[in-house]
């Protein structure tokens, strides 16, 4: 189970927690629960105005702690993220705008169209400066680089050791300029939904479920390369998303930060004496390194 004992305690407390916010925020359940790896979402209706909404309950950790702060910043800038209607800082519970869960961007069959939409969403998000109080890419990159020798030493495969070393070298080149933009960190096709039918956002694509941090926009591209993975699509997707960051953004910086994301995944999943690069992650690194 994710988060070990804390995760089990959170899961056990969910019925009581849901009942609390249904009562305190004047909500009634309006559909089947939805859940992912770390959150429960209940479709609800506000009793005060019959407005559909979504109650999100999640375990507070480093990744989720800044979600409400980020959504407020994006909302104030009109950046196209899900609207935050209420928030309890103590537990991290949030009441969010209801979107159309039946129309994720992942359901768009044409890959180029989907990447184009994601690029537009990405450009709006990273145009916003990060507010104070978020975790930073500077700290994250520094921790990653200190862990590289340990991981390289236990990898079983020579090619994987070279790939990891090259990813670390690329990250080291840009780590001194980590950036100050508000990043989503998990921007892939299932984290972009269409607006709810019958509302003014019906024809908009809306980002949700960020794991925010302050940093360089190039760190955002990896999920869109790995999700809906296709080896032959890696480079054109990467180019399209790099271009979406604007004419002044350096493609080589995007390449270096994307290799940094490959490294991050290796560090998370490394086990002694094993081949620790997922095949798609290794292929992304190879293509970006020109191999």
C-alpha positions as CSV (number, residue, x, y, z in Angstrom):
1,X,0.0,0.0,0.0
2,X,1.2,3.5,-0.8
3,X,2.6,5.5,2.2
4,X,2.7,2.4,4.4
5,X,1.1,2.8,7.8
6,X,0.1,6.4,7.1
7,X,-1.7,5.2,3.9
8,X,-3.6,2.5,5.8
9,X,-4.6,5.0,8.5
10,X,-5.8,7.5,5.9
11,X,-7.8,4.8,4.1
12,X,-9.4,3.6,7.3
13,X,-10.4,7.2,8.1
14,X,-12.0,8.0,4.7
15,X,-15.6,7.2,5.6
16,X,-15.6,9.5,8.6
17,X,-13.6,12.2,6.7
18,X,-16.1,12.1,3.8
19,X,-19.0,12.4,6.1
20,X,-17.4,15.3,7.8
21,X,-17.1,17.4,4.7
22,X,-20.4,16.4,3.3
23,X,-21.9,17.8,6.4
24,X,-19.7,20.9,6.9
25,X,-19.7,22.0,3.3
26,X,-23.4,21.2,2.7
27,X,-22.9,18.6,0.0
28,X,-24.7,15.5,-1.2
29,X,-23.2,12.7,-3.1
30,X,-24.2,12.7,-6.8
31,X,-22.5,9.7,-8.4
32,X,-20.0,6.9,-8.0
33,X,-16.7,7.5,-6.2
34,X,-13.6,7.8,-8.3
35,X,-10.1,7.1,-7.1
36,X,-6.5,6.9,-8.1
37,X,-3.3,5.9,-6.4
38,X,-3.5,8.6,-3.7
39,X,-6.9,10.3,-3.6
40,X,-10.7,9.7,-3.4
41,X,-13.0,11.9,-5.4
42,X,-16.7,12.1,-4.8
43,X,-19.1,13.7,-7.2
44,X,-21.3,16.0,-5.2
45,X,-23.8,18.8,-5.4
46,X,-23.8,21.8,-3.2
47,X,-27.1,22.1,-1.3
48,X,-26.9,25.9,-1.2
49,X,-27.1,26.3,-5.0
50,X,-27.4,22.8,-6.5
51,X,-24.0,23.4,-8.2
52,X,-22.2,20.1,-9.2
53,X,-18.7,19.9,-7.7
54,X,-16.1,17.3,-6.7
55,X,-14.9,16.5,-3.2
56,X,-11.3,15.4,-3.2
57,X,-9.8,13.7,-0.2
58,X,-6.1,12.8,-0.2
59,X,-3.2,12.0,2.1
60,X,-1.1,15.1,2.7
61,X,2.5,14.6,1.6
62,X,5.3,16.6,-0.1
63,X,3.6,16.3,-3.5
64,X,0.0,17.2,-2.5
65,X,0.7,19.9,0.1
66,X,0.9,22.8,-2.4
67,X,-2.0,21.8,-4.6
68,X,-4.5,24.4,-3.3
69,X,-1.9,27.1,-3.4
70,X,-1.1,26.3,-7.0
71,X,-4.7,26.1,-8.0
72,X,-5.4,29.6,-6.5
73,X,-2.4,31.1,-8.3
74,X,-3.4,29.6,-11.7
75,X,-7.0,30.6,-11.1
76,X,-6.1,34.2,-10.4
77,X,-4.1,34.2,-13.6
78,X,-6.9,32.5,-15.7
79,X,-4.5,29.7,-16.6
80,X,-7.1,27.1,-17.3
81,X,-7.0,24.8,-14.3
82,X,-9.9,23.3,-12.3
83,X,-11.4,25.9,-10.0
84,X,-10.9,25.5,-6.3
85,X,-14.2,26.2,-4.4
86,X,-13.2,25.3,-0.8
87,X,-10.1,24.0,1.0
88,X,-9.2,22.7,4.5
89,X,-5.5,23.3,5.0
90,X,-5.5,20.9,8.0
91,X,-6.4,17.8,6.1
92,X,-5.9,18.9,2.5
93,X,-9.6,18.3,1.6
94,X,-10.7,20.3,-1.4
95,X,-14.0,21.1,-3.1
96,X,-13.4,21.5,-6.8
97,X,-15.2,22.4,-9.9
98,X,-16.9,19.4,-11.6
99,X,-15.5,18.6,-15.0
100,X,-16.5,15.9,-17.5
101,X,-14.7,12.8,-16.4
102,X,-16.0,11.0,-19.5
103,X,-13.9,13.3,-21.8
104,X,-10.2,13.1,-20.9
105,X,-7.7,14.3,-23.4
106,X,-6.4,10.7,-23.5
107,X,-9.7,9.8,-25.4
108,X,-8.7,12.0,-28.3
109,X,-7.6,9.4,-30.9
110,X,-5.3,11.6,-32.9
111,X,-1.9,11.8,-31.1
112,X,-0.9,15.0,-32.8
113,X,-4.2,16.7,-31.8
114,X,-3.8,15.5,-28.2
115,X,-0.2,16.7,-28.0
116,X,-1.2,20.1,-29.5
117,X,-3.9,20.6,-26.9
118,X,-1.5,19.5,-24.1
119,X,1.1,22.0,-25.4
120,X,-1.5,24.8,-25.2
121,X,-2.4,23.8,-21.7
122,X,1.3,23.6,-20.7
123,X,2.0,27.1,-22.1
124,X,-0.7,28.6,-20.0
125,X,0.4,26.9,-16.8
126,X,4.1,27.8,-17.0
127,X,3.4,31.4,-17.8
128,X,2.5,31.8,-14.1
129,X,5.3,32.5,-11.6
130,X,5.4,30.1,-8.7
131,X,4.1,31.5,-5.4
132,X,6.2,31.3,-2.3
133,X,5.9,28.1,-0.2
134,X,6.1,25.4,-2.8
135,X,8.8,22.7,-3.1
136,X,11.5,23.7,-5.6
137,X,13.2,22.0,-8.5
138,X,16.4,23.4,-7.1
139,X,16.2,21.3,-4.0
140,X,14.9,18.3,-6.0
141,X,17.8,18.4,-8.5
142,X,20.4,18.7,-5.8
143,X,19.0,15.6,-4.0
144,X,18.9,13.7,-7.2
145,X,22.5,14.4,-8.1
146,X,23.7,13.3,-4.7
147,X,22.0,9.9,-5.1
148,X,23.5,9.1,-8.6
149,X,26.7,7.3,-7.4
150,X,24.7,5.0,-5.2
151,X,22.3,4.0,-8.0
152,X,25.0,3.6,-10.7
153,X,26.9,1.3,-8.4
154,X,24.1,-1.2,-8.1
155,X,22.8,-1.3,-11.7
156,X,23.3,-4.6,-13.3
157,X,23.5,-3.5,-16.9
158,X,26.4,-1.6,-18.5
159,X,24.1,0.3,-20.9
160,X,21.8,1.4,-18.1
161,X,24.8,2.6,-16.1
162,X,25.8,4.8,-19.1
163,X,22.3,6.1,-19.7
164,X,22.0,7.0,-16.0
165,X,25.4,8.7,-16.0
166,X,24.5,10.7,-19.1
167,X,21.1,11.7,-17.7
168,X,22.9,12.9,-14.6
169,X,25.4,14.9,-16.7
170,X,22.6,16.6,-18.6
171,X,20.9,17.5,-15.3
172,X,24.1,18.8,-13.8
173,X,24.4,21.3,-16.7
174,X,21.1,23.0,-15.9
175,X,20.7,22.4,-12.2
176,X,22.3,25.8,-11.4
177,X,19.4,27.6,-13.1
178,X,16.3,25.7,-11.8
179,X,13.7,28.3,-12.8
180,X,10.8,30.0,-11.1
181,X,7.7,29.0,-13.0
182,X,4.7,27.2,-11.5
183,X,4.9,23.6,-12.7
184,X,2.2,21.0,-12.7
185,X,4.8,18.1,-12.6
186,X,2.2,15.4,-13.7
187,X,0.8,16.9,-16.9
188,X,-0.3,14.0,-19.0
189,X,-3.4,13.3,-21.1
190,X,-5.6,11.8,-18.2
191,X,-4.9,14.9,-16.1
192,X,-6.6,17.2,-18.7
193,X,-10.4,17.0,-18.9
194,X,-13.1,18.8,-20.9
195,X,-15.3,21.2,-19.1
196,X,-18.7,20.0,-18.0
197,X,-21.5,20.0,-20.6
198,X,-23.9,22.9,-20.4
199,X,-21.3,25.2,-18.8
200,X,-19.2,28.0,-20.2
201,X,-16.2,25.7,-20.0
202,X,-17.8,22.9,-22.0
203,X,-15.4,23.5,-25.0
204,X,-12.3,24.1,-22.9
205,X,-9.6,21.6,-21.9
206,X,-8.9,22.0,-18.1
207,X,-5.8,20.8,-16.2
208,X,-6.3,19.1,-12.8
209,X,-4.4,17.0,-10.2
210,X,-1.1,18.9,-10.1
211,X,1.8,18.0,-7.9
212,X,3.2,21.5,-8.0
213,X,6.7,22.8,-7.7
214,X,8.6,25.9,-8.6
215,X,11.1,25.4,-11.5
216,X,12.0,25.3,-15.1
217,X,9.2,24.6,-17.7
218,X,11.4,21.9,-19.4
219,X,10.8,19.7,-16.4
220,X,7.2,19.3,-17.5
221,X,7.6,17.4,-20.8
222,X,8.3,13.9,-19.7
223,X,4.8,12.7,-18.7
224,X,3.5,13.6,-22.2
225,X,6.2,11.5,-23.8
226,X,5.7,8.5,-21.5
227,X,1.9,8.5,-21.4
228,X,0.4,7.0,-24.5
229,X,3.9,5.8,-25.2
230,X,5.1,5.3,-28.8
231,X,8.8,5.1,-29.6
232,X,8.4,6.6,-33.0
233,X,6.6,9.6,-31.5
234,X,9.1,10.6,-28.9
235,X,11.1,13.2,-30.8
236,X,8.2,14.9,-32.6
237,X,6.2,15.1,-29.4
238,X,9.3,16.5,-27.6
239,X,9.8,19.1,-30.4
240,X,6.1,20.1,-30.3
241,X,6.0,20.6,-26.6
242,X,9.4,22.4,-26.5
243,X,8.0,24.8,-29.1
244,X,4.9,25.3,-27.0
245,X,7.1,26.8,-24.3
246,X,7.7,29.8,-26.6
247,X,10.3,30.9,-29.2
248,X,12.7,32.1,-26.5
249,X,12.9,28.8,-24.7
250,X,16.1,26.7,-25.4
251,X,15.3,23.2,-26.7
252,X,18.6,21.9,-25.1
253,X,17.4,23.0,-21.7
254,X,14.2,21.1,-22.3
255,X,16.2,18.0,-23.3
256,X,18.4,18.2,-20.2
257,X,15.4,18.6,-17.8
258,X,13.6,15.8,-19.5
259,X,16.6,13.5,-19.0
260,X,16.5,14.7,-15.4
261,X,13.0,13.3,-15.2
262,X,14.2,9.9,-16.5
263,X,16.9,10.0,-13.8
264,X,14.2,10.8,-11.2
265,X,12.3,7.7,-12.1
266,X,15.4,5.6,-11.9
267,X,16.2,6.9,-8.5
268,X,12.7,6.1,-7.3
269,X,12.6,2.5,-8.5
270,X,16.2,1.4,-8.2
271,X,16.9,-2.0,-6.7
272,X,20.3,-3.7,-6.2
273,X,21.4,-5.9,-9.0
274,X,18.4,-5.3,-11.3
275,X,17.6,-3.6,-14.6
276,X,15.9,-0.6,-13.2
277,X,15.1,1.5,-16.2
278,X,11.6,0.9,-17.4
279,X,11.8,0.1,-21.2
280,X,9.9,3.2,-22.2
281,X,12.0,5.5,-20.0
282,X,15.2,4.0,-21.4
283,X,13.9,4.6,-24.9
284,X,13.1,8.2,-24.2
285,X,16.6,8.7,-22.9
286,X,18.2,7.0,-25.9
287,X,16.2,9.1,-28.4
288,X,17.0,12.4,-26.6
289,X,20.6,11.4,-26.4
290,X,20.7,10.6,-30.2
291,X,21.3,6.8,-29.8
